[in-house]
Amino acid sequence: MVLRNFERRLEHLVESTFARVFKSGLNPIEIGRRIVREIDANQSVAVDGALAVPNHYWVYISSEDYERFQEVETPLTNELIAAARTHIVDENYRLLGPVSVVLVEATEYPEGTLQVQAQWREGATTLTNAELVMETGERFAIGDSAFSVGRLPNCSLVLSDENVSRNHAVIQRVPGGWMLTDHGSTNGTTVNAAFVTEVRLQPGDQIVFGATPATFQAR
């Protein structure tokens, strides 16, 4: 399911103004598959029996692919992080910190090839900055004050989507992170495909306000 969702979201990127980037060489969907495979291959049993997995992934790609991906690196890595995070949640894996993905140029690699290396990063749990990343690549910073989402002109993020309510939802900083609250919107808010009323957000969470998707990122 995670790969199907990832591929559907990526289609919007591939079919957008960046379509020329993906005409040849490495297919970004294969990167997502490799990351998910690497997650499963690096399970470690914790003392309480839970399965823990690495939270940082280096993606080594050829110089040709690296150069092409530079134009879409931010939206692409956001999608890869979301795919990894969703798979980790679905499999009930434990993390030591926020999920991150970094593209690395490997000059010795032929075009179209890649390698993914997993890494454990302990102590990277203090998150200080947050933002919503839209499918267009636009980024909206979430500060210390309440970040409102809706169709009203005074909202922090104003959406023209008719499926979004006038005062749809709000994201607020709470001790240790951020909380999303749906304000009883008509069409609801989902986080990782599940309808929510109130939920603590995690980096890489996929949010849909009405019919408008966004990715929550924090670092």
N, C-alpha and C positions, 0 to 999 in steps of 0.2 A: 504493500500500500504506500509506504513512504516514497519508494522510487516512482510509482505512478504519479503521486502528487507532485513530486519534484519535477518530473518530466513535463507535466501539464503546465506548471508555473514557468518552466524554462522556455516552453514554446512561445510564450508572449515575448520573451527577450529575443529569441532567435528570429521571430517574425517581425520584429520591430525595425527601427532604423539601423540597428546593429547587425542585421541579417548577414551583411557581407563578411562580418568577422568569422562566421561559422561555416562559410562555404567550403572550406578545405581544412585539412589537418585534423587535429584532435577534436572529438565531439565532447562538449562539456558534460553530457549525460553520463558518459563513461567515467568521468572523474567522480561524479556522485556515486556511481555504483562501486567504484574502487574504495571510496571512503567508507561506505557502509560495510563493505567486505572486510576492511581493515579494522573497523570497530569490533565486528564479531570475532575476528581472529586474535584480538588482544585482550580478551576477557581475563580478569584476575579475581579470584575469590577472596573477599575480605574476611576478617576474623569473625564477623557475625553471619557469614554465609552469603552475603549479597555479592552480586557480580559487578565489579567496577571496570570501567574502560577508560582509555586515555581521552584527554580533552583537547589536545592540539594535534593538527595534522598538516605536515609539510607535503605539498604536491609538486613533485619535480617534473617539469615539462621541457620540451625542446625550445631552442631560441626562437624558432619560427612561430610556434604556438604561443610562447610567452609574449612576443611582440604583438601578435594579433589580439590577445586577451587583455592587454593593457588598457584598451579603450573601454572595456566593460568589466574591469577587475572588481570594482565595488559591488555592482549588482550580482555579478557571478559568484563572488565569494559569499555574499549574503545568502544566496540560494543554497550553496553548498553547506554552509553552517546550519541553515534551517533543515535541510535534509538529514544531516547528521544528528541534530538535536531531536528531531521528531522520531527517528529510529531509536535513539537512546531511551526516550520516554516510552515508546511503544514496547520495548524489550525490558523495561524496568531496570536498566543499568544504572549504576551510580557514577557520579562525576566528582572530581576533585576541584573543579573550577569551571569557568565559562568555556564553551566550545569555540575554538578558533581554527581558521584555515588560512594558510599562506601559500601563494603560488611562488615557486622558485625556478629560476632559469637554470637548466642543465644543458650546457653547450654541447655535451657529448651525446645527447639523446637525439635519435632521428625524429623527424616531424611525425606527429600522431601517436607517439609513445609517452608513457608516464610511469611514475612510481610514487606511491603514497607511503609516507613514514609517520607512524603514530608516536606521540610523546606525552608523557605524564607531566602535568604542570601543577604542582601542589602550591597552595597558598595564594592562588590567583582568584580569590573569591570576593575581594573587596571591589565593588563596582561603584564608580563615581559619576559616570556620564551615561545618559540614555538617549535614544532617538528612535523615531519611526522611519523606516525606509519604505518608500512606495515602489510599485512596479516600474515606474518611470525612472527610478534612481534618485528621485528627490528625497531629501533627508530633512526631518523636522526634529530639532532638539527638544528634549523634555527637561525642563529645569526643576527648581525646587518647588515652584508653585504648581497648582493643579493644571493639568494639560487636558483641555476639553476638546472633544471631537463631535462634530455635527454640522448641520446646514445653517445654523445661525451665524451671522457675519462676525459676531464677537467671539466665536470659538477659536481656540488655539490652532486647530486644524479644521478648515472649512472644506466640506466635501459637497460636490454638486450631485452626487448620487441620490436619486429619488427614493432609494431603499434605505437611506440613512435618515434617522429622525433629526428634528431640529436640535435637540440637546441629547445626543446619542449615548455618549460614554465619557468617562474621564480616567486619566492615568495620574496617580499621585505617588510621590516618594514616601516610602514608609521605612522604618528601621530595617536595614539590611537589603533594601531593594525597592521595587515599584509594584503598585497594586492597580489593576484595571477594574473599574466598576461600570456595568451597563446601567443606564438610567431608565430602565423599563422601555427600551426602544421597541418600535413596532416589529422590525424584522430581526432584531437580536444581534448579538456579537458572538463570534466564535473564536476560540484560541486552539490552534492545532485541530481544527475541524469539530470541536466540541462546544456547544452553546454554554455560555457562562453568564453568571450574574456578577460575581466578584472572584477574582483570581490573582494570585501573585505571579508576575511575569518573570520568565527566564530568557536569557539571551538566545535569540534565534526563534522565539515563538512566532508562529504564523497567526496573525489576527485578521479577521474579516469584519468590518463595520458595514452592516447591510449587505452590499455586494462589492465593497471596495477592500481589496487585500492590502496588508502592510506587514512588514517584518519588524519585530521589536529587537533592538540591539542595545547592549550595555557593555561598558568596559571600565 
